[in-house]
């Protein structure tokens, strides 16, 4: 999938008092960028507490801080666990027991001898009773993606190592040798992939390690032995490079084995999505056979999210269509003793992507997109009945507490993620008290309600979308339209909070916001998602045109002559397609979009995407027509609309040539255009200062062509410009 979804954030009372600029009314880019960004909370074994890391960017300093916070679930309160600092940071926390939190620490710890300070970020432990902290690990190379099994006191983590290396130290020594002896900078490849997402593929691979912990006489945790590499000499990689994370593996309840996800070791990974679930023992004794055993290698498609449940069973998601990363996830139950698989709710026409389970193992809780929301569903394993537990917002971070209640976060386009509890017995949803305080502060901003849109689009089917009225709407005024086009293309505009393409920013800048989930979008059934295949410029384009016509007719205060079209990735493809096929737009913004579909095949990292979307490889003449039919490059002579082109230098999904080609096509025809290049960004703009500049460029560009009067500049653009100058 070309465009990945935005991350969601968890907010707490600890920063609420500082999140609103005094007297502010409209949400501006500077407000959005400075909002702290907490991670998903991790609960304690007894379910009474949750810990999370929170980062925050300071525009004046041009730096971020990251520290830990503790949520008391029973008391609805939050306290600061570690102090924010520009010199140090804390992240990735998890509980070792109800009173001890482990976390990754970076930088000056303020206590230990500087000569003994590790240059590698290490795990520390914080005692919640006395607030004492100490270093737990002293590993020689970077590591991460930690998981901990309380029963076995087993710590699992990943580290990037050479295939035949037994210890972490051996990889360090190899790295040091190469650094000291290599004189040239050549990188040599004998097979694809050469690079993936924003990094080049190297000799080292992510491997899973385990190590036992013990508690000494002083009550402090210690590492008991040298970490054991469970994937040594296998050629497997877990988590997947470079975007995999801890969800790619799971530790069994008794700590005796790990289920992990890995792609095939065949040489076809650039054009196949095939990945399997493997089981490997966690035994420390190397005399035992630790060879990973696949459980689903009979299916040449993608699988994901292994999760252990009661009664020695494992659940995971399975796709069936080769090369297709947007196929529907099916839920598979695997009996590890009998080595038998069972499909659960196989006819359910939704694609789950997060999973938890009841303590008795009889009920699965999953999240899945459904008509612009991400809902929680309960699936009875025996009867396969499906109950919808939540209806609104975007649910994430499911944890089943010892009480059987579900702890999760939920957001919307109007508010960031806040903590909730769902009670399966009473069916009641309880909002934490801190959510009330957060909402009160958010009311200082003029945040707009998102309205559902429904109209008849392609194939005479109902198409759904979103509409946001301009913030500060005044009756009798005419307003411009910000028409947002999502990427993927198998993605969707969902009712969630984003730190990137946030509709509230455009509404706050005085635009009516329209976001259509055209054919190809997720959350409306698999047939709806699949329909975009080999139809990139037809069904979706028709849906977007019809959606725009629908809102212009429905809301008389919208100015049809002042419509700005903006999109990223596939959305950028559609911006280029619109430029050659539509006269409905006054101005366009193309972020990391497609210029030539054939060129993309030869330069992108994931060949399977193009081959699946366009019916094969364009190397074969019989397939070339499918690429050329939907290539914006073939209609560049029809372009006429002023366009802002944005591209990242580390974008290996859609390389810089796509942005340069688009800009060249515009410039050589004398079409007003501007190129904004971020050499240090990938397919997304992630760095806070770059994000601020991105918002300034985008808002300035569309304001230039949609403002009725000179000097009518919008607050969002003005604030961004002023803050950018301060930052410089």
ZAPA-331438 format. One line per field, with one value per residue (C-alpha): residue in one letter; x, y, z. Coordinates in Angstrom, 1 decimal, padded with zeros to 4 digits. Example, Ala and Ser with C-alpha at 12.3 -4.5 7.8 and 13.67 -1.06 7.14 Angstrom:
residues 2
type: [a; s]
u: [012.3; 013.7]
v: [-004.5; -001.1]
w: [007.8; 007.1]
This chain:
residues 728
type: [x; x; x; x; x; x; x; x; x; x; x; x; x; x; x; x; x; x; x; x; x; x; x; x; x; x; x; x; x; x; x; x; x; x; x; x; x; x; x; x; x; x; x; x; x; x; x; x; x; x; x; x; x; x; x; x; x; x; x; x; x; x; x; x; x; x; x; x; x; x; x; x; x; x; x; x; x; x; x; x; x; x; x; x; x; x; x; x; x; x; x; x; x; x; x; x; x; x; x; x; x; x; x; x; x; x; x; x; x; x; x; x; x; x; x; x; x; x; x; x; x; x; x; x; x; x; x; x; x; x; x; x; x; x; x; x; x; x; x; x; x; x; x; x; x; x; x; x; x; x; x; x; x; x; x; x; x; x; x; x; x; x; x; x; x; x; x; x; x; x; x; x; x; x; x; x; x; x; x; x; x; x; x; x; x; x; x; x; x; x; x; x; x; x; x; x; x; x; x; x; x; x; x; x; x; x; x; x; x; x; x; x; x; x; x; x; x; x; x; x; x; x; x; x; x; x; x; x; x; x; x; x; x; x; x; x; x; x; x; x; x; x; x; x; x; x; x; x; x; x; x; x; x; x; x; x; x; x; x; x; x; x; x; x; x; x; x; x; x; x; x; x; x; x; x; x; x; x; x; x; x; x; x; x; x; x; x; x; x; x; x; x; x; x; x; x; x; x; x; x; x; x; x; x; x; x; x; x; x; x; x; x; x; x; x; x; x; x; x; x; x; x; x; x; x; x; x; x; x; x; x; x; x; x; x; x; x; x; x; x; x; x; x; x; x; x; x; x; x; x; x; x; x; x; x; x; x; x; x; x; x; x; x; x; x; x; x; x; x; x; x; x; x; x; x; x; x; x; x; x; x; x; x; x; x; x; x; x; x; x; x; x; x; x; x; x; x; x; x; x; x; x; x; x; x; x; x; x; x; x; x; x; x; x; x; x; x; x; x; x; x; x; x; x; x; x; x; x; x; x; x; x; x; x; x; x; x; x; x; x; x; x; x; x; x; x; x; x; x; x; x; x; x; x; x; x; x; x; x; x; x; x; x; x; x; x; x; x; x; x; x; x; x; x; x; x; x; x; x; x; x; x; x; x; x; x; x; x; x; x; x; x; x; x; x; x; x; x; x; x; x; x; x; x; x; x; x; x; x; x; x; x; x; x; x; x; x; x; x; x; x; x; x; x; x; x; x; x; x; x; x; x; x; x; x; x; x; x; x; x; x; x; x; x; x; x; x; x; x; x; x; x; x; x; x; x; x; x; x; x; x; x; x; x; x; x; x; x; x; x; x; x; x; x; x; x; x; x; x; x; x; x; x; x; x; x; x; x; x; x; x; x; x; x; x; x; x; x; x; x; x; x; x; x; x; x; x; x; x; x; x; x; x; x; x; x; x; x; x; x; x; x; x; x; x; x; x; x; x; x; x; x; x; x; x; x; x; x; x; x; x; x; x; x; x; x; x; x; x; x; x; x; x; x; x; x; x; x; x; x; x; x; x; x; x; x; x; x; x; x; x; x; x; x; x; x; x; x; x; x; x; x; x; x; x; x; x; x; x; x; x; x; x; x; x; x; x; x; x; x; x; x; x; x; x; x; x; x; x; x; x; x; x; x; x; x; x; x; x; x; x; x; x; x; x; x; x; x]
u: [000.0; 001.6; 000.1; 000.0; -002.4; -001.6; -000.7; -003.1; -002.2; -003.1; -003.6; -003.6; -004.2; -000.5; -000.1; -003.7; -003.0; -000.2; -001.8; -003.9; -002.5; -004.3; -007.0; -006.6; -009.8; -008.7; -006.5; -003.3; -000.3; 001.8; -000.8; -000.9; 002.8; 003.4; 000.8; 002.5; 002.4; 001.9; 002.2; -000.3; -000.4; 000.8; -001.2; 000.2; -000.4; -003.1; -004.8; -004.7; -002.1; -000.9; 002.4; 003.1; 005.8; 005.0; 007.1; 006.7; 008.3; 009.4; 009.4; 011.7; 014.3; 013.8; 014.0; 011.8; 011.5; 010.2; 009.4; 007.1; 003.7; 001.7; -002.1; -004.0; -006.9; -008.9; -008.4; -008.5; -005.3; -002.0; 001.4; 004.8; 007.3; 010.4; 011.3; 011.3; 014.7; 016.4; 019.5; 017.8; 014.7; 012.7; 010.5; 009.0; 007.9; 006.4; 005.8; 008.1; 005.6; 003.0; 005.6; 008.5; 008.5; 011.2; 011.9; 014.4; 016.6; 018.7; 021.3; 022.6; 021.1; 022.5; 023.8; 026.3; 030.0; 030.3; 033.2; 030.9; 028.0; 026.8; 026.7; 023.8; 020.3; 019.7; 016.8; 016.3; 014.0; 011.9; 010.5; 007.1; 007.2; 010.3; 010.8; 014.4; 015.7; 018.7; 020.1; 019.1; 021.0; 024.4; 024.0; 026.7; 024.5; 021.1; 018.0; 014.3; 010.8; 010.8; 008.2; 008.1; 006.6; 005.9; 005.5; 008.9; 010.6; 011.6; 012.6; 012.4; 013.8; 015.1; 018.5; 020.0; 022.8; 024.8; 023.1; 025.8; 026.5; 025.7; 026.1; 025.5; 029.2; 030.2; 028.1; 029.7; 033.2; 032.3; 030.9; 034.1; 036.3; 034.4; 034.5; 038.3; 039.1; 036.7; 038.1; 035.3; 031.6; 030.2; 027.0; 026.7; 023.4; 022.8; 019.0; 016.0; 015.0; 017.8; 016.0; 012.7; 010.6; 013.4; 016.5; 018.8; 018.8; 022.0; 023.7; 022.4; 018.8; 016.5; 016.7; 014.8; 016.7; 015.6; 017.1; 016.0; 015.7; 016.1; 015.7; 018.7; 018.8; 018.3; 015.1; 016.5; 016.1; 019.2; 020.0; 020.8; 022.7; 023.9; 021.0; 020.1; 019.5; 016.5; 016.9; 020.6; 021.5; 017.9; 018.0; 014.7; 014.0; 011.7; 010.4; 010.1; 012.5; 012.1; 008.5; 007.9; 007.4; 006.7; 003.3; 005.2; 005.8; 004.2; 005.4; 003.4; 001.7; 004.2; 007.1; 008.2; 008.0; 007.5; 005.3; 006.8; 006.1; 008.7; 008.8; 010.0; 013.8; 013.2; 014.5; 011.1; 010.3; 010.3; 007.4; 005.6; 003.9; 004.3; 004.9; 004.3; 003.9; 006.6; 007.0; 010.3; 011.3; 012.8; 015.1; 018.4; 020.2; 021.6; 021.8; 018.0; 016.7; 015.5; 014.7; 011.6; 008.6; 006.1; 002.4; 001.0; 003.6; 001.0; -000.5; 001.6; 000.2; 000.6; -000.1; 000.3; -000.4; 000.2; -001.5; -001.6; -004.9; -005.9; -005.9; -002.6; -004.0; -002.7; -004.6; -003.3; -004.5; -004.2; -004.6; -005.2; -004.4; -000.7; 001.0; -002.0; -001.3; -004.9; -006.6; -009.0; -007.5; -009.1; -008.9; -007.2; -007.2; -004.3; -004.3; -000.6; -001.1; -003.1; -001.5; -004.9; -006.1; -009.6; -011.0; -013.1; -015.9; -014.5; -017.4; -017.2; -016.6; -014.3; -010.5; -009.4; -006.0; -005.7; -006.6; -007.0; -008.9; -010.9; -009.1; -011.1; -010.1; -013.7; -014.0; -011.8; -011.8; -010.7; -010.7; -011.7; -012.6; -016.3; -017.8; -015.2; -014.8; -012.5; -014.8; -014.3; -016.0; -016.4; -016.3; -017.5; -015.0; -017.5; -020.6; -018.6; -021.2; -020.0; -021.1; -020.2; -019.1; -018.3; -020.0; -018.2; -014.6; -011.4; -010.6; -007.0; -004.7; -007.0; -006.0; -008.2; -007.8; -007.9; -011.6; -012.4; -013.0; -011.4; -009.1; -008.6; -008.2; -010.6; -010.3; -012.3; -011.6; -012.6; -010.4; -007.2; -007.2; -008.4; -008.7; -011.9; -013.1; -015.7; -017.5; -018.5; -021.0; -023.0; -022.0; -021.3; -018.5; -016.9; -015.0; -012.1; -012.5; -009.4; -011.2; -013.7; -010.9; -009.3; -012.5; -013.0; -009.6; -010.2; -013.3; -011.0; -010.4; -013.1; -013.0; -015.6; -018.0; -017.4; -020.6; -021.2; -021.8; -023.6; -024.2; -024.4; -021.1; -019.5; -021.2; -024.4; -023.2; -023.4; -020.1; -019.4; -017.3; -016.8; -017.7; -016.4; -017.8; -015.3; -014.4; -016.0; -018.7; -020.7; -024.0; -024.1; -020.4; -019.0; -016.2; -013.5; -013.2; -010.3; -010.9; -008.7; -007.8; -006.5; -003.6; -003.3; -005.3; -006.7; -007.0; -009.7; -010.5; -011.5; -013.0; -009.6; -007.1; -003.9; -000.8; -000.3; -003.4; -005.6; -008.9; -009.3; -006.3; -007.9; -011.3; -009.4; -007.9; -011.3; -012.0; -014.9; -013.3; -014.4; -012.9; -014.4; -013.8; -014.0; -014.1; -010.9; -011.3; -011.2; -014.0; -016.8; -016.4; -013.7; -015.4; -015.5; -011.7; -010.8; -012.7; -009.9; -007.6; -006.7; -009.2; -007.1; -008.4; -012.0; -014.2; -012.3; -012.1; -015.9; -016.6; -014.5; -016.2; -019.6; -018.8; -017.6; -020.8; -022.9; -021.4; -021.5; -025.2; -025.9; -024.1; -025.0; -022.3; -019.5; -017.8; -017.4; -014.8; -012.5; -011.8; -008.4; -007.5; -004.9; -003.5; -000.5; 000.7; -002.2; -003.9; -000.9; -001.5; -005.2; -004.1; -002.0; -004.9; -007.4; -005.0; -005.4; -009.1; -011.0; -011.7; -013.4; -010.2; -008.6; -005.4; -003.8; -001.3; 000.6; 002.6; 004.8; 002.5; 002.7; 003.7; 004.4; 002.9; 005.4; 008.3; 007.1; 007.3; 011.0; 011.9; 009.7; 010.7; 007.6; 007.1; 004.2; 002.1; 002.4; 002.1; -001.1; -002.7; -002.0; -002.3; 001.3; 004.7; 005.0; 008.1; 005.6; 004.0; 000.6; 000.6; 002.0; -001.3; -002.8; 000.0; -000.2; -004.0; -003.8; -000.5; -000.8; 002.3; 000.2; -002.1; 000.5; -000.4; -003.8; -002.5; -003.4; -004.1; -001.5; 000.2; 002.4; 004.6; 006.2; 008.6; 010.8; 014.4; 014.2; 010.9; 011.7; 008.0; 007.6; 011.1; 012.1; 011.9; 008.1; 008.0; 010.7; 008.8; 005.6; 007.4; 009.1; 005.8; 004.3; 007.2; 007.8; 004.2; 004.3; 001.8; 002.2; 004.0; 006.3; 008.5; 009.2; 011.8; 012.6; 015.9; 015.6; 012.0; 010.5; 007.0; 005.7; 006.9; 007.6; 010.1; 008.3; 010.1; 009.6; 006.0; 005.6; 007.2; 005.0; 001.9; 003.1; 003.8; 000.5; -001.7; 000.2; -000.2; -003.9; -004.6; -003.0; -005.5; -008.7; -008.7; -011.2; -009.4; -005.7; -004.4; -007.2; -004.5; -005.8; -004.7; -003.2; -001.0; 000.1; 001.0; 002.9; 004.9; 005.8; 006.8; 008.9; 010.8; 011.3; 012.6; 015.2]
v: [000.0; 003.3; 005.5; 004.4; 005.7; 008.4; 007.6; 008.3; 009.9; 009.3; 012.5; 013.0; 015.8; 016.3; 018.6; 019.9; 023.2; 024.0; 022.9; 025.9; 029.3; 031.9; 033.6; 031.2; 030.3; 028.4; 025.4; 026.3; 024.2; 025.6; 024.4; 020.9; 020.5; 021.6; 019.3; 016.5; 013.1; 010.3; 006.6; 003.8; 003.0; -000.4; -001.7; -003.3; -007.0; -006.2; -003.7; -000.9; 001.2; 002.1; 003.7; 005.6; 007.8; 011.2; 013.4; 017.1; 019.5; 023.0; 025.3; 027.9; 025.4; 023.3; 020.2; 017.4; 015.9; 012.4; 011.3; 008.8; 009.2; 006.9; 006.6; 005.4; 003.5; 003.2; 006.8; 008.5; 010.4; 010.9; 011.6; 012.4; 009.5; 011.0; 014.6; 016.0; 017.1; 018.1; 016.1; 012.8; 010.9; 008.0; 005.7; 002.3; 001.5; -001.8; -003.4; -006.0; -006.4; -004.2; -002.0; -001.9; -000.2; -000.9; 001.7; 002.7; 005.5; 007.8; 010.3; 011.7; 009.9; 012.4; 009.7; 007.3; 007.9; 009.5; 007.1; 004.2; 005.8; 003.5; 005.0; 002.6; 003.4; 000.9; -000.4; 001.2; 000.1; 002.5; 001.5; 003.0; 002.9; 004.9; 006.3; 005.0; 004.1; 002.0; 000.6; -003.0; -003.8; -003.1; -004.5; -003.5; -002.7; -001.0; -003.0; -002.5; -003.9; -005.4; -007.8; -009.3; -012.5; -012.1; -015.8; -016.9; -013.5; -013.7; -010.5; -010.7; -008.0; -007.5; -006.4; -006.1; -008.7; -010.7; -014.1; -016.4; -014.3; -015.9; -012.9; -009.2; -008.5; -010.4; -008.1; -005.1; -006.5; -007.1; -003.6; -002.2; -004.2; -003.1; 000.5; 000.4; -001.5; -000.5; 002.3; 002.6; 003.4; 000.9; -001.0; -004.2; -006.2; -009.4; -009.4; -007.3; -005.7; -003.0; -000.7; -000.5; 002.5; 004.9; 002.6; 000.4; -003.3; -004.3; -007.6; -007.4; -008.5; -008.0; -011.1; -012.0; -012.5; -013.7; -013.3; -014.2; -011.7; -012.3; -010.2; -009.8; -009.5; -005.7; -006.2; -005.0; -006.8; -008.2; -009.9; -013.5; -014.6; -013.6; -012.9; -015.9; -015.4; -017.4; -016.8; -017.5; -019.0; -019.1; -016.2; -015.0; -011.4; -010.3; -007.7; -007.0; -004.4; -001.4; -000.8; -003.9; -003.7; -005.7; -006.8; -009.1; -011.6; -012.9; -014.8; -017.8; -017.5; -019.9; -018.3; -021.5; -020.4; -017.4; -017.1; -014.7; -013.3; -013.5; -013.2; -016.1; -016.4; -016.8; -014.2; -013.0; -010.7; -007.6; -008.9; -011.2; -010.4; -014.0; -014.1; -016.9; -017.4; -019.5; -021.1; -021.3; -022.5; -020.0; -022.6; -021.2; -024.6; -024.6; -028.4; -028.3; -027.9; -024.3; -024.5; -022.4; -024.3; -022.7; -023.2; -021.7; -022.1; -023.6; -020.2; -017.9; -014.6; -012.3; -013.1; -011.0; -010.3; -013.6; -013.6; -016.4; -017.2; -019.8; -023.6; -023.6; -021.9; -019.2; -016.7; -014.7; -012.9; -014.5; -013.1; -015.5; -013.5; -013.5; -010.1; -008.3; -006.4; -005.1; -008.4; -009.1; -010.4; -013.7; -014.8; -018.2; -020.2; -022.7; -025.5; -026.0; -029.4; -030.9; -028.7; -028.0; -024.7; -023.3; -020.3; -018.1; -015.9; -016.5; -014.9; -011.6; -008.9; -006.7; -006.8; -006.8; -005.4; -005.6; -008.4; -009.3; -012.1; -012.9; -014.7; -017.9; -017.9; -018.0; -014.5; -012.6; -008.8; -007.2; -003.7; -003.2; -000.3; 000.1; 003.0; 005.6; 004.4; 001.9; -000.2; -002.9; -006.2; -009.3; -012.7; -015.8; -018.5; -021.4; -019.8; -017.4; -014.7; -011.1; -008.3; -004.6; -003.1; 000.5; 002.6; 006.0; 007.2; 005.3; 002.6; 001.4; -000.2; -003.0; -004.5; -007.0; -006.2; -008.9; -007.8; -008.8; -005.1; -003.8; -000.8; 001.1; 004.6; 006.3; 009.5; 011.4; 014.2; 016.5; 015.2; 013.2; 009.7; 009.5; 006.4; 004.4; 001.2; -001.1; -003.6; -006.7; -007.6; -004.4; -003.2; 000.2; 002.5; 004.5; 007.7; 008.5; 011.8; 013.1; 012.9; 015.5; 017.9; 017.4; 018.1; 021.2; 022.5; 021.5; 023.6; 026.6; 025.8; 026.2; 022.5; 021.4; 018.4; 016.0; 015.2; 012.0; 012.2; 009.6; 009.8; 007.4; 007.0; 004.5; 001.2; 002.8; 002.1; 004.3; 006.2; 007.6; 010.6; 013.4; 017.1; 019.7; 023.2; 026.1; 027.0; 030.3; 029.9; 033.0; 032.8; 034.7; 034.3; 032.2; 029.8; 028.0; 024.2; 022.0; 018.7; 016.1; 012.9; 009.9; 007.6; 003.9; 003.7; 001.0; 003.4; 005.6; 008.9; 007.7; 009.6; 009.9; 012.5; 013.0; 015.0; 015.2; 015.5; 016.9; 018.2; 020.6; 022.5; 023.3; 024.0; 026.3; 028.1; 029.0; 026.1; 023.8; 020.3; 017.4; 013.9; 011.2; 007.4; 006.5; 003.0; 001.3; 002.5; 000.2; -000.4; -000.9; -004.5; -006.3; -006.0; -002.2; -002.2; -004.6; -002.6; -000.1; -002.8; -001.9; 001.0; 003.7; 006.6; 005.5; 004.5; 006.6; 009.7; 009.4; 009.1; 012.2; 014.3; 013.2; 013.8; 017.4; 018.0; 016.7; 019.0; 022.0; 021.5; 020.6; 023.6; 026.8; 028.8; 026.9; 028.7; 026.3; 028.5; 028.2; 024.5; 023.3; 019.7; 018.1; 014.6; 012.4; 009.2; 007.8; 011.1; 012.7; 010.4; 011.6; 015.2; 014.7; 012.8; 015.5; 018.1; 016.3; 015.4; 018.0; 021.7; 021.8; 022.8; 026.3; 025.0; 021.6; 020.2; 017.0; 015.4; 012.4; 011.5; 009.3; 010.9; 007.7; 004.4; 002.5; 004.5; 003.7; 000.0; 000.2; 002.5; 001.6; -000.8; -003.0; -004.4; -006.5; -003.4; -002.3; -005.8; -006.4; -003.0; -003.1; -006.7; -007.8; -006.5; -003.9; -005.8; -007.9; -006.0; -007.5; -005.8; -002.5; -001.1; -001.5; 000.8; 003.4; 003.6; 005.2; 007.0; 010.8; 011.3; 010.5; 013.4; 016.0; 018.1; 018.7; 020.2; 023.8; 024.1; 025.8; 023.0; 022.8; 019.7; 018.3; 015.4; 013.7; 012.7; 009.4; 008.3; 004.9; 004.1; 006.9; 008.2; 011.9; 011.4; 011.4; 014.8; 016.2; 014.9; 016.5; 019.8; 019.7; 019.0; 022.0; 024.4; 023.6; 024.5; 027.7; 026.5; 028.3; 025.7; 025.4; 022.5; 021.9; 019.3; 017.7; 015.8; 014.2; 013.0; 009.8; 009.2; 011.3; 014.6; 013.7; 016.1; 018.9; 021.8; 020.3; 019.7; 023.4; 024.4; 021.9; 023.4; 026.9; 026.0; 024.2; 026.9; 029.8; 028.1; 027.3; 030.7; 032.4; 031.0; 030.9; 034.2; 036.7; 039.7; 040.5; 040.4; 038.2; 035.8; 033.1; 032.8; 029.3; 030.4; 033.6; 031.8; 029.2; 031.9; 033.8; 030.8; 029.5; 032.8; 032.6; 029.0; 030.1]
w: [000.0; -001.0; 001.6; 005.3; 007.8; 010.2; 013.8; 016.6; 019.9; 023.6; 025.6; 029.4; 031.9; 032.5; 029.5; 029.0; 030.8; 028.3; 025.1; 024.3; 023.3; 025.4; 023.4; 020.5; 018.6; 015.5; 015.5; 013.6; 012.4; 015.3; 017.8; 016.2; 016.0; 019.6; 021.1; 023.0; 021.4; 023.9; 023.0; 023.6; 027.3; 028.6; 031.6; 034.7; 035.4; 038.0; 035.6; 038.1; 036.3; 032.8; 031.7; 028.5; 027.0; 025.8; 023.4; 022.9; 020.4; 021.4; 018.4; 020.0; 020.9; 017.8; 020.0; 021.4; 024.8; 025.7; 029.2; 031.1; 032.7; 034.9; 034.6; 037.6; 036.0; 039.3; 040.4; 037.0; 037.7; 035.9; 037.4; 035.8; 036.3; 034.6; 034.0; 030.5; 029.3; 026.1; 027.2; 027.8; 026.8; 028.0; 025.9; 025.2; 028.8; 030.1; 033.4; 035.0; 037.8; 039.5; 041.1; 038.5; 035.1; 032.5; 029.9; 027.2; 028.3; 026.0; 027.0; 030.3; 033.3; 035.7; 038.1; 036.8; 036.0; 032.6; 031.7; 032.2; 030.3; 027.5; 024.0; 023.3; 024.6; 027.5; 029.5; 032.9; 035.7; 037.8; 041.2; 041.5; 045.3; 046.0; 042.5; 042.4; 038.9; 037.8; 034.6; 033.8; 030.6; 029.1; 025.6; 023.1; 020.1; 019.6; 020.4; 020.7; 020.3; 023.8; 025.2; 028.7; 030.1; 033.8; 034.5; 033.1; 033.8; 030.1; 028.2; 024.4; 022.1; 018.6; 017.4; 013.9; 013.6; 011.1; 010.2; 011.7; 014.8; 018.1; 020.4; 020.3; 020.9; 017.8; 015.7; 017.3; 016.6; 013.0; 012.6; 014.2; 011.8; 008.8; 009.9; 010.4; 007.2; 004.5; 002.3; -000.3; 000.1; -002.4; -001.7; -003.7; -004.3; -006.1; -005.7; -004.9; -002.6; -002.7; -000.4; 001.4; 002.5; 003.5; 004.1; 002.1; 002.8; 004.5; 005.4; 009.0; 009.8; 012.7; 014.9; 018.1; 021.3; 024.8; 028.2; 031.6; 034.4; 038.1; 041.3; 043.6; 047.3; 047.1; 045.2; 041.9; 038.5; 036.8; 033.5; 034.3; 031.2; 027.7; 025.4; 023.1; 019.4; 018.4; 014.7; 014.3; 011.0; 009.8; 007.4; 008.9; 009.9; 012.7; 013.1; 009.4; 007.9; 008.2; 009.5; 011.6; 015.3; 018.4; 017.0; 014.7; 017.5; 020.7; 023.7; 024.8; 028.3; 029.9; 028.1; 026.5; 022.9; 020.6; 017.6; 015.0; 011.6; 008.9; 005.1; 003.0; 002.5; -001.2; -003.6; -004.6; -001.6; -003.8; -005.9; -003.4; -000.1; 001.2; 005.0; 007.5; 011.2; 012.9; 016.3; 018.0; 021.5; 023.9; 025.5; 026.7; 026.3; 022.8; 022.8; 022.2; 018.6; 018.2; 014.5; 013.8; 012.6; 010.2; 010.8; 007.6; 004.9; 002.6; 001.8; -000.5; 000.9; 003.8; 007.4; 010.6; 014.3; 016.1; 019.5; 022.1; 023.9; 026.5; 026.0; 024.1; 021.0; 018.8; 016.7; 013.7; 010.6; 007.2; 003.7; 000.7; -002.4; -003.4; -004.1; -002.5; 000.7; 000.9; 000.8; 003.7; 006.9; 007.9; 011.5; 012.0; 015.2; 015.5; 018.1; 018.9; 020.4; 017.6; 014.9; 013.4; 012.0; 012.1; 010.2; 012.6; 011.2; 007.7; 005.9; 007.8; 005.2; 007.3; 007.7; 011.4; 012.2; 016.0; 018.4; 022.0; 023.8; 026.9; 029.7; 029.1; 025.4; 024.3; 022.9; 020.5; 020.5; 017.3; 015.7; 012.1; 009.9; 009.2; 007.4; 008.4; 011.9; 013.6; 015.8; 018.4; 017.7; 019.9; 018.1; 019.8; 018.8; 019.1; 017.5; 015.3; 016.1; 015.9; 018.1; 017.5; 020.8; 019.8; 017.1; 017.1; 016.7; 016.1; 018.7; 019.3; 021.8; 023.1; 026.5; 028.4; 032.1; 034.9; 035.5; 031.9; 030.9; 027.8; 028.2; 025.0; 023.4; 021.1; 019.0; 016.4; 013.9; 016.8; 019.6; 020.1; 021.6; 025.2; 027.5; 027.7; 029.3; 027.9; 030.2; 028.3; 031.0; 031.1; 027.6; 029.1; 027.9; 030.6; 029.8; 032.1; 034.0; 032.3; 029.0; 030.4; 031.3; 027.9; 026.1; 028.1; 027.0; 023.4; 023.4; 023.5; 019.8; 017.3; 016.3; 013.8; 013.8; 011.0; 009.1; 007.2; 003.4; 001.3; -002.4; -005.4; -007.1; -009.4; -010.2; -008.8; -005.3; -002.2; -001.5; 001.9; 002.9; 005.4; 005.4; 007.8; 007.9; 008.0; 011.5; 012.6; 009.9; 009.2; 007.4; 004.2; 003.4; 000.5; 001.4; -000.5; -000.4; 000.6; -001.2; 000.4; -001.5; 000.6; -000.4; -000.4; -002.6; -000.3; 002.7; 004.0; 005.7; 009.2; 012.1; 013.9; 015.0; 012.9; 013.2; 009.5; 007.1; 009.9; 008.4; 011.4; 010.2; 006.9; 008.6; 011.0; 008.0; 006.7; 004.3; 004.0; 004.0; 001.9; 002.2; 000.0; 000.6; -003.1; -004.6; -003.4; 000.2; 003.2; 005.6; 003.1; 002.2; 000.3; -003.1; -002.7; -001.8; -004.7; -007.3; -007.8; -009.2; -012.8; -012.5; -010.9; -013.0; -013.5; -010.5; -007.9; -010.2; -010.9; -007.1; -006.4; -009.1; -008.0; -004.4; -005.1; -007.2; -004.3; -001.6; -003.9; -004.4; -000.8; 000.8; -001.1; 000.7; -001.0; -003.9; -006.8; -008.4; -005.4; -004.9; -003.9; -004.5; -002.2; -002.0; -001.1; -002.7; -004.6; -003.7; -005.5; -008.4; -008.5; -008.3; -011.5; -013.0; -012.2; -013.7; -017.0; -016.8; -014.8; -014.8; -011.4; -009.4; -009.0; -007.4; -006.6; -004.2; -005.0; -002.2; -003.2; -006.0; -009.2; -012.5; -014.6; -013.5; -015.7; -014.2; -010.7; -011.4; -012.2; -009.3; -006.3; -003.5; -003.5; -007.0; -005.8; -005.4; -009.0; -010.4; -008.5; -009.1; -012.9; -013.8; -014.0; -015.0; -017.8; -019.0; -020.9; -023.8; -023.1; -019.6; -020.6; -021.8; -018.3; -016.9; -019.7; -019.6; -016.1; -016.3; -015.6; -017.8; -020.9; -020.3; -019.2; -022.3; -020.8; -017.5; -016.8; -013.0; -010.7; -008.7; -005.6; -005.8; -002.6; -002.4; 000.2; -000.7; 001.3; -000.3; -001.8; -002.4; -004.9; -005.7; -006.3; -010.0; -009.8; -008.1; -010.5; -013.5; -012.4; -011.7; -015.1; -016.9; -015.2; -015.7; -019.4; -020.1; -018.1; -015.5; -012.2; -010.0; -007.0; -005.9; -002.1; -001.5; 001.9; 001.5; 004.9; 004.8; 003.5; 002.1; 005.0; 006.5; 010.1; 011.6; 013.5; 011.9; 008.5; 009.3; 010.2; 006.9; 005.0; 006.5; 005.6; 002.0; 001.5; 003.1; 001.4; -001.9; -001.8; -000.1; -003.1; -005.5; -003.4; -001.5; -002.8; -001.6; -001.5; 002.1; 003.4; 004.7; 007.0; 010.6; 010.1; 007.3; 009.1; 012.3; 010.4; 008.6; 011.7; 013.7; 010.8; 010.8; 014.5; 014.2; 011.7]
